[in-house]
């Protein structure tokens, strides 16, 4: 059991996943506020709501890119057949080209995609002379099928492509802060930032597809096949369990959405009801989100204690 969990590439994969979750959360939260900015909400709270998570995600993006490169190289050394599926390499050789979005056929030919000469060897071992182990080096029963390899390859390429585009978005953000000490003012930047959150979710799913499909037919690489791990539970019971899980998740999401919508309505009513009072308060005198609390009498312009022209007894 311990060996099944703590595999040779557990470390690179673990940190790659952890940083991916933090980065995705940052871009998703920033994307919500980016949509608010595009809709004209330019107050300080929306600015902070965007800047803080986006800055965290921007810092983690190049870190994640390096961790992903390290994880892919660990797969190259520890799981060479899986790496061959990710890169649709059919023949063991040096000077192996890189294919972007090509399709592998059962006879080993590749159609479509963009072929970049020698790049795969360079990415795997920093040299065009790096030998890359191919899919055909093992029996057909011990490797992914051509279709599975193509699925893993496309998922991997989509993940890398989105990561590269996010690097460009981060450079845009960094350039603006270096030159102007401010967020970019272009609406296109905020459109891209709003899309970044969704793109990160797609990237996470593509990462799992690469991992799970690329290692076929193994569920524990070179130790247990998927066929050996299939449950004996009947199809009817499996569908019933899936239906129960889906119903629970729909109920939880529905309850969450109802609570959020109710909170939004309550906060809006509270804000509108005290708008005149808040206008008299100094900036940042209250919480940055949620319904504002009622101001103290002194803050609302009431005379301070002991400042009246009348004594407590009513004598002037």
N, C-alpha and C positions, 0 to 999 in steps of 0.2 A: 504494500500500500504506500509506504513512504517513498519507494523508488518511482511509483507511478505519479506521485505528486511532484516530488523534487527531482525532475528530469534534468539532464545536462544543460538545457536552455531555459530552465525555470527563472533564473535571475534576470537575463535580458528581457524575456517575455513579461515577467512580473512588473518591472519598472516601466516598460513600454506601455503596459495596460494602465498602471496607476496614473502616469502622467497624461495619458490619453483621456482619462475620466476628468481630471482636473482641468485640462485644456478645453474639453468639450463643454463642461459646466460654465467656464468663463465665457466662451463664445456664445453659448445659448442665452445666458443672462444679459450679456452685452447686446445681443441681437434684439432682445425685447425692448431695451431702451433706445436702440438705433431706430426701430420702427416708431417709437414715440417721438424721436427727434425729427424723423421724416414727416410726421403728422403735425409738426409745429410746436411741440413741447420742448422749449429751450430753457427751462428753469434750471436752477442749480442742482436740484435733486435728480433730474434726468441726466444732467451732465455727469454727476458723480456716479449714478447708476450705470452709465456706460463706461466711463473712464477706468474705474477701479477693476471690474472683471476683465475688460479688454486688455488692460495693461498686464494683468497676471497671465492671461492667455498668450499675449504677445511675447512675454518673456519665456514662457514654456514652449512656444512653437519651435524655435531652433533647437532647444533641448530635446524635444520629442523627435525631431528630424534625425538628430545624431543617435538617439536611442533606437529608433527604427532601423537605421543603418547597421548599428551594432547587432540588433536582433536578427536581421537578415543574414549577416555574416556568420552568426552563430548557427543559424539553420544550414548555411552552406557547409560548415565544418561538421556539424553533429547529425544533420538529417539531409544528406545530399540529394536523395530522391525527391523529397518534398521541395527542395530548392529548385530542382530541375523542373518540377511541375509548375512552380511559381513563375519560372522563366521560359517555360515550354522548350527545354533543351532536349533534343532527341538523340544526339550523337555526342559522345564524350570527346572533347577536343580542347585545344587552346584557341585563343583569338575568337572566342565565341561572341556572336553579335547579340545585341539586345533588341527584342521585339516589343513595341508598344502596341497593345491591343491587336495581336494577331490571333489566328485560330489554328490549333494543332489538329491534324487529321490522323486517323489510326495508322496510316502508312508512314508517319513521321514527317510529312510535308507540312509546311506552314503557309497559310494564305492570309492576305490582308495585313493590316497593321503597318507600322513604321519600323523599318529595319535600320539599326544604328551599328555599324561594323565595330567589332571587338569590345564594345562597351560592357557586355556582361562579364567578361573575364576581368576587366578593369574594376568593376564594381565589386566582384567577388574577392579579388586578391590584390588589387592595386597594380596589376600588371596585365598586359595583353597576353603574356605567356601562362597565365593562371589556367590550370586544367579544370574544367567543370564537368562533373559526373552527370551522365544523361539518364533519361528515363529507361531507355532500352538496355541499360547495363544490368537490369534485374529482370526476373521473370514477370510476365504480364500480371500474374496473380499477386505480385508484391508491389505493385505500383498503381497510381491513379490511372484511370482510363483517359483517352484523349479528350473526351468531353469534360471530365473532372479537372484535368490539368488546365484546360482552357478557362473553366469557371474560376479556378484559383488564380490563374494568371490575370484575368480581367479584374478580379476583385483587388489583387495586389496593385495593379497599375492604376486603378481608380483611387486607391488609398494614397499612393505616392503622388499622383497628379494633384489631388486636393491639398495634400501637405505642401507641395511646391507652390501652389497658388496662395495658400495662407502665408507662406514666407514673403511673397510679394506684397500682400496686404499689410503685414507687419512692417516691412521696409517703408511703405507709404506712411504708416502711422509714425514710425521713428523719424522719418525725414521731416514731417510736419512739426514734431516736437523739437527737433534740433534747430530748425529754421525759425519757427514762430512761437515756440513754447505753448502750443495749443493744439487741440484736435484738428484734423483736416476739416475744412469747411465745405468740401464738395459733397453734394447729395449722393454721388456715385460711391463715395467711400462708405457712407452709411448704408446704402443699398447692399454693398458687398459685405459689410459687417453683419447686416441682418441675415444674409444668406449663409454666412460662415457657420452659424450655430447649426443649421440644418445640414450643411455639408459635413460638419464634424460627426454628427449622428450617422450619416451615411458611411463615413470613414470607419467608424467603430464597427459597424455591421460588416463592412468589407474586410476588416481585419479578422473578424471571427470566421468569415467564409474562407479566407485564405488559410487560416489555421486548421479548420475542421475538414475542408475538402482536400486541401493539399496533402494531408497525411494519409489519405485513404490508401489501402484498405485497413489501416491500423487505427485503433482507438487509443492504444498505448503503443507508441512507436516501437516496432520490432519486438513487442512482447505480447500484445493481445489484439486480435482482429475485431473489427466491428461485428462480424458474424458471430463471434464468440461472446459478445456482450449483449446480444439482443435478448430482451426479456421474453419470458414465456407467457406473459399476460396476454389475454385475448384482445383482438382489435376493438371489440365493443367496450371493454373496460377502459382501454386507452382513450377512445373517443369521449367516454363519459368523464374521465379525469380531466381531459383537455377542456371540455365544456364547463366543468365546475371551476377550473382555474380562470378561464376567460370571464365567466360570470362574476367571480370575486373581484377580478381586476377592473371590470367595467363598473361594478358597484363602488369600489374604492375611488376610482377616478371621478365618478358622478358625484360622490359625497365631497370630494376635494373641490370640484368645480363649483358646486353649490355654495360651499363655505366661502370660497374666494369671491364669487359674485356678490354674496350677501355682504361681505366685508367691504368690497368696493362701493356698493350702494350706500352703506352706512357711513363710510368715510367721506364720500362725496357730499352727502346731506349735511354732515357735521362741518365740513369745510365751507359749504355755501352758507350755512347758518351763522357762522362766525367770521365771515369774510370782512365785514366792516370793522370788527374788533381787531382782527389780525393786521389790518392795514395800519393801525396805530402802533403796532409793536415794532421794536427794532429788528433788523434782519437776523435770521438764525436764532431767534429767541425760543424756538420750540423744536420738537422732534422733526427729523427730516422726512418722515412718512407717517401715514395713518392719520386719524382724526386729531386735530389740534386740541390740546387741553385749554380750559378757560384761563385767560390771563389773570395774574394777580391784580388786586385792586390798584396798587401803586403803578403797575405797568399800563393799566387801562386809562390812566389819567386821573384817578381818584386822589383826593388830597391825602397826604401821608398822615399817619396817626399823630395826633397832637398838633396838627397844622391848621385846625379850624379856628375861625374867629370867635367861636363860642366855647366856653368851658363846659365840662360834663354836666355841671349843674344848670346850665342855661344862662348863666350870667355873662354879659358882654364885657 
